[in-house]
Amino acid sequence: MVVNICIAGSFIGTYRKLGYIDDGMLVKLDLKQFIDIHRLSDMLPVSITSAPGHELADEAVAYYQSTSYLFAHHLNRWEQ
């Protein structure tokens, strides 16, 4: 059974891992700074040194770092 997942820029996570889904790929970021990339269609691993793998890994890390900065500096709050 093949499920076609077409979600762009989605995040999933637990307290230990963060997942970023984009362009049919899943990028998993681990607490120990380990990055794992899989194609969603068959869950086969994708090399981080390949062009699409490297770009998605950089994008996922950039989103994480940006969000972490905003949260740490209380910039994620609405003005009342």
N, C-alpha and C positions, 0 to 999 in steps of 0.2 A: 504494500500500500504506500503510495506517494502522496504526501500532503504538500500543496503549494503554498508557501508562506511568503507573503509580500508585504512585510512591515518594514518601513524605512525609519531608521533612527530611533529604535525602541531600546529601552533599558530594562533589564531584569537583574535581580540580585538577592543575595543573602547577606548575613553579617560577615561572611568570609570571602565571598566572590561577587564580582560585578560582571554582568553580561551586557554586551552591546550588539544589537542586531541591525545590520544594514546591508543592502545589496545582496541578500541571500546568504550572508555569512554571519556567524556567531563568534564574537571576540570575548574571551573570558579573561578577566584580570583577577589575579590571586593576591592575597595579602603579602605573599613573599615575593612580589614583583615578577611573577611568572605570567606570561601571556600565551594563551592557547587559542587557535583559530580553527574553525570548522565550517565547511559548507553545510547549509541547512538541508539541502536536497538529499544528501546521502551521509551526512555527519562524518565525512572523511576529513582528516586534518589538512590544513593548508599551511605551507611554509611561511614563516614570518619574513623570510628574506625575499619572497616573491613580491612583485610590485603591488598587487591588490592586497595581499596580506600585510605588508609593511604600512601602506596608507591607512588601512582600517585600524591597525594597532595604534598608530600615531593619533588617529582621530579619537579613538576610545580613551586613550590616556589624556589627551587634551581636554575632553569633556569632563573626565574625572577630576583633573587638576583644577580646572576652572570652577567647578562646583564646590570642591573642597575649599578653595580660596574664598568664594562668596560666603559659604557657611561659616568658616572660621572668623571672618571679619564682619559678620552680621550684616552682610549686604543683600541678603535674600529676604528681607522683611519689607512689607508694605508700609508706607507712611500712613499714619492714622489721621 
